Amino acid sequence: MQVMLVGDSGVGKTCLLVRFKDGAFLAGSFISTVGIDFRVSLNQYPKEIWDTAGQERFRSVTHAYYRDAHALLLLYDVTNKSSFDNIQAWLTEIHEYAQQDAVLMLLGNKADATHNRVVKREDGEKLAKEFGVPFMETSSRSGLNVELAFTAVAKELKYRSMKDPSEKFKLHEYVSKEMKGAGCCGT
């Protein structure tokens, strides 16, 4: 199964992937993803996680990979209003190029940066509800909900691939339940 991380440049896609895969925070400055990067997950589900470049100049390259994605994690940065404002354009691209039944989840990343926050959690929740997708805030620095985001998508993909489709995994309900169980602050 293939999962893609998409969103504007600088929202933390690579850091989210490194946190999930290696359990570490990628601190300091590093080179932005050029085109698309790919990591194999041998012990975890999903097997392939694709990290896409957020810059406009690489969009034509990343579009080609959308059609093979089984799930997309769409990220914005809670400290960057324009990354949130661009979610509509990302959703348009996803609907145009991705499989119709691809799993989609909206993530407000960098939730640990409380002093620099410009996008409220409620705004993310409202947008996700408007588009009918699950939502959570994450932090690559603290690890907040990183494992949960990938686990929730993996569970949805696993249930979809089962031979008996009468049992349906409810991604929205799972995310809501896990978020409530995590306490008031999602930790």
N, C-alpha and C positions, 0 to 999 in steps of 0.2 A: 504494500500500500504506500502511496505517495502523499505526503503532506507538504504544502507550500506555505512559507511565511511571506506575506505581502504587506506593503504599506510604504509610506514615504521614506526617503533616505533619512537616517538618523533617529528613527523611532525605537530602535533597539532590537531589530530582528536577529542579527547575529549574536548579540549578547543573550537574548532569550534562548536561542539554540544552544549556545555554549553552556549556559546555566543548566538546561535540561540534560544535555548529553554528558557533560563533564562535572556538573555540580559546582561549577566555579563561576565567578563574575569576571568578565573580561574588562579589567580596569585600564585606564589610560587611553591614549589615542591609538587608533589603528586604521588601516586602510579600508575604505568602504568596499563593500562587495561589488565586484565588477561583473555585470551580467547576471550570473547565477552560480551559486555554490551548492554543493551537495554533500550530505553526510549519510553514512550508512549506520543504522542502528541494528546491531546483531542480536542483542538480548531483549530489546524492547519492541513493542508494537507501536507505531508503524515502522516499517523497514527502511524507508527512504524519507529523508526530510530535506527539502529544497529551500535554500535561503536566497531570496531574490534581491536584486539591486532595486532601490527605490527611485533612482534618478530617472527622469523622463527619457533621457537618451538611450536607456536600456530596455524600455518598455516593449519594443518590437521583439526583442530576444525573449523576454519573460512570457509574452503572450503565447508563444509556441508551447510552453510547458504547462499552461493552464489546463489544456484539454486532457492531460494525463493525470492531473491531480485528483485524488479521491477526497481530499480535505484541504481547506485553506484557512489559515489563521491570519486575520486581517488586523494589523496593529496600527495604533496611533499613539502619540506621545502626550501624556496628560499635561506636560509643560509646554506644549507647542500647539497653539490653536489652529494654525494652518494645516497641520497633519490631521487634526480632527475634521476640519472643514473639507479636506480632500477625500474623506471616506466615501462620499457619494460617488465621486469619479472612480474610485477603486471598485466599488460595488458594480458600477456600470460595466467596467472592464471584465470583472469576474463573471457577470451574467452573460456577457457577450462571448467570452472565450472558454470558460470552464464547463465541465460536464454539468448538466442540469441538476443531477442528484448529488453533486459534491457537498460534503459537509462544510459548513461555514460557521466560524465563530469570530466575534469581535472582541479584541483585547485592548484595553487602555493600559499601556505600559508606562513604566517609571513612576508607579504609584507611591513609591517611597519618597519621592521628591516633594513633600508636602508644602514646603515654603515657596516652591516655584510653580505650583499647580495653577493652571489657567482653565482647564477643562474639568468641570465637576463630574463626579461619579454619576449623578442623576442624568446629566446630558448624555453620557455613554449609554446608560440604561434605556433612556428614551429613544435614542437612535436605533439601538439594537431591537427594541420592541417594534419600532416602526418598520424595520426590515425583516422581522420575524426570525432573528438569529440570537443564539445565546451570547451572553456578555459577561466578562469579568475583568477586573483590573489585575495587573501583574506587575512584578518588579524583578528584573534580572539581577539587580544588586542584592536584594534581600531574599530572593527566591519565592516571594509571595505568589501563590497560585500558578507557578510555572509548571510544576508536575501535574497539577489538577487540569490545566488546559490541555496538555498532551494526553493525559489519561482519559479525559472526557471524550476527546475526539477519537482516540483509539477504541474506546468501548463502543461508540456509535458505529465505527467502521466494522468492528468485530460482529456486532449484532446484525448489521446489514449483509455481511457475508455468510451468515448462518444459513443452513439448508432450509430450516423451518422459519419462514418469514412471519408466522403468526405471532411470535414473540417480538415485540418492538421495544427497543431501547429508547427512552425518552430523554434526549440530551438536555433539553431545557430544564426538565425536572431534576435531573441528576446534578446539573451545575447549581441550580437554586438550593437544593438540599445540602450539597457540599459547602456552598458559600455560607449558608446559615449555621451549619455545624462548626464552621471555623471561628465563629464568634463575631463580635461587632466590627472588628477591623479586618477580617479576612486572614488573620494570622493563626 
